[in-house]
Amino acid sequence: MSRFFGEVRQIGYVVRDIEAAMKYWSETLGIGPWFYAPKIIDQHFEYKGKPSPIQRAVALANSGPLQMELVQQLNDAPSMYLDFLKAGHTGAQHFAYWTTAFDADLARLTAQGLTVGMNGSVGAGGRYVYFETEFHPGTVIELSEVSGPKGALFRQIREASANWDGTDPVRAFPDLSKMPAK
């Protein structure tokens, strides 16, 4: 466990074909089920402090307590995902740490000298920042708020993976606005 961030809770992989990646991860690696959103609507998304109209597909699944995220950027809006691809990379792009004290943790980490490279939110309790902390070519650190509906979704994904038998490997991403707050 990191003494600065806590436990790594998610590894995010940037891929060029999310459907092929879900198939590989579920059939070859036995990880699933995948909760898939063919188009995520990020709110207040910024890249290097400027608004950027990112469009992306996302799939989430757990392997034990560790969540895997697959991200496919669908447009050419500036982002750290696109930077990763343009540098010739695919694969692990970020390690995420989860928090329910987002504002305090963000203030503490920026006071330690970390710089935000991109940020946004996916509904109430779903803010995130990616720091410019490249420690392996292109791989950075994300701080992700897991309060409210986003926290409920992440619990649902983990529970679905606990005894997954390989059936129904790709499932629709629930509407966060309809997820319970707890």
HELIX and SHEET records of a PDB file:
HELIX    1   1 ILE A   18  GLU A   27  1                                  10    
HELIX    2   2 MET A   80  LYS A   86  1                                   7    
HELIX    3   3 PHE A  102  ALA A  111  1                                  10    
HELIX    4   4 GLY A  148  ALA A  162  1                                  15    
HELIX    5   5 LEU A  176  LYS A  178  5                                   3    
SHEET    1   A11 LYS A  50  PRO A  51  0                                        
SHEET    2   A11 GLN A  43  TYR A  47 -1                                        
SHEET    3   A11 VAL A 116  SER A 121 -1                                        
SHEET    4   A11 ARG A 127  HIS A 136 -1                                        
SHEET    5   A11 THR A 139  GLU A 145 -1                                        
SHEET    6   A11 GLY A  91  THR A  99  1                                        
SHEET    7   A11 GLN A  10  VAL A  14 -1                                        
SHEET    8   A11 LEU A  66  GLN A  73  1                                        
SHEET    9   A11 ARG A  56  SER A  63 -1                                        
SHEET   10   A11 TRP A  34  ILE A  40 -1                                        
SHEET   11   A11 VAL A 170  ALA A 172  1                                        
END                                                                             
